[in-house]
Amino acid sequence: MEEKSPTSEPQPAASTEPTDPKQIEAGVIEVLRSCYDPEIPVDIYELGLIYGVDVEPSGQVAVTMTLTSPACPVAGSLPGEVEAKVRGVRGVKDARVNLVWDPPWDQEMMSEAAKLTLGFL
């Protein structure tokens, strides 16, 4: 059995946090699929409300999103919910949500699954 020298410094544990932006992005998309507009039974990702997810190698994440309309009843709360959930993704060091209105959202931005769920197909 090998003895450790009393002067040897402990080695830091290997990080289990993902550092690959693609892995972090996949985790962010997964959590976005758990966010819903309470009036619509489809998640915001499938609804097409997410215009972009940008992940920096440092773990900084920016989500660009819109809402179905500026008068959306959750306009004051949904972006904050999204930001909080994204911050909870492994590997994310910080997150911010950029709420945009251009291009305006329309039903053509929904995935086929969302259209099917809502009866548009």
C-alpha positions in Angstrom: 0.0 0.0 0.0 1.4 3.4 -1.0 1.6 6.0 1.7 0.8 9.7 1.0 3.3 12.3 2.0 1.9 14.6 4.6 3.0 17.6 2.5 1.2 16.4 -0.7 -1.8 18.6 -1.6 -5.2 17.0 -2.2 -6.1 16.9 -5.8 -9.4 18.6 -6.7 -12.2 16.3 -7.6 -13.0 16.0 -11.3 -15.9 18.2 -12.2 -19.1 16.5 -13.2 -20.5 19.7 -14.6 -20.9 19.6 -18.4 -18.6 22.2 -20.1 -19.4 21.4 -23.7 -21.8 24.1 -24.9 -23.7 21.5 -26.9 -24.4 19.4 -23.8 -25.5 22.5 -21.9 -27.7 23.6 -24.8 -29.4 20.1 -24.8 -30.1 20.5 -21.0 -31.5 24.0 -21.6 -33.8 22.8 -24.3 -34.9 19.9 -22.1 -35.9 22.4 -19.3 -37.6 24.7 -21.8 -39.8 21.8 -22.7 -41.1 21.9 -19.1 -42.3 25.5 -19.4 -45.9 26.1 -20.4 -48.1 29.1 -21.1 -50.9 28.1 -18.7 -53.6 28.8 -21.3 -52.0 26.5 -24.0 -51.3 22.8 -23.3 -48.1 22.8 -25.3 -44.6 23.7 -24.0 -43.0 27.0 -25.1 -40.3 25.2 -27.1 -42.8 23.3 -29.3 -44.9 26.4 -29.6 -42.0 28.1 -31.3 -41.7 30.8 -28.7 -37.9 30.1 -28.3 -36.0 31.9 -31.1 -32.6 31.0 -29.9 -30.4 29.5 -27.2 -26.8 30.7 -27.1 -24.3 29.0 -24.8 -20.9 30.5 -24.2 -18.0 28.1 -23.2 -18.0 29.9 -19.8 -21.5 28.6 -19.1 -23.3 31.9 -19.8 -26.6 31.2 -21.5 -28.9 33.7 -23.4 -32.4 32.6 -24.4 -34.1 34.7 -27.0 -37.9 34.2 -26.8 -41.2 35.8 -27.6 -44.8 35.4 -26.4 -47.9 34.7 -28.4 -48.8 38.4 -28.0 -47.6 41.4 -26.1 -50.9 41.2 -24.1 -50.2 37.6 -23.0 -51.3 37.2 -19.4 -48.0 35.7 -18.4 -45.8 38.3 -20.0 -44.7 39.5 -16.5 -43.9 36.0 -15.1 -43.0 33.6 -17.9 -39.7 35.1 -18.9 -38.6 35.1 -15.2 -39.7 31.4 -14.8 -37.7 30.5 -17.9 -34.6 32.3 -16.7 -34.8 30.6 -13.3 -35.3 27.1 -14.8 -32.3 27.7 -17.2 -30.1 28.8 -14.3 -30.8 25.4 -12.7 -29.4 23.4 -15.7 -26.1 21.6 -14.9 -23.2 23.6 -16.3 -25.1 26.9 -16.6 -23.2 29.6 -14.7 -25.7 32.4 -15.5 -28.7 32.9 -17.7 -30.6 35.8 -19.2 -33.8 35.9 -21.2 -34.2 38.4 -24.0 -37.8 39.0 -24.8 -38.4 40.1 -28.3 -41.4 40.9 -30.5 -39.7 40.8 -33.9 -40.4 38.7 -35.7 -43.9 38.4 -34.3 -44.9 34.9 -33.3 -47.5 33.1 -35.5 -48.9 29.6 -35.6 -46.6 28.6 -38.4 -43.7 28.7 -35.9 -45.2 25.7 -34.0 -43.7 22.3 -34.4 -45.8 19.6 -36.1 -46.4 18.0 -32.7 -47.7 21.2 -31.3 -50.0 21.7 -34.3 -51.3 18.2 -33.9 -51.9 18.6 -30.1 -53.8 21.8 -30.7 -55.8 20.4 -33.6 -54.3 22.4 -36.4 -53.4 19.4 -38.5 
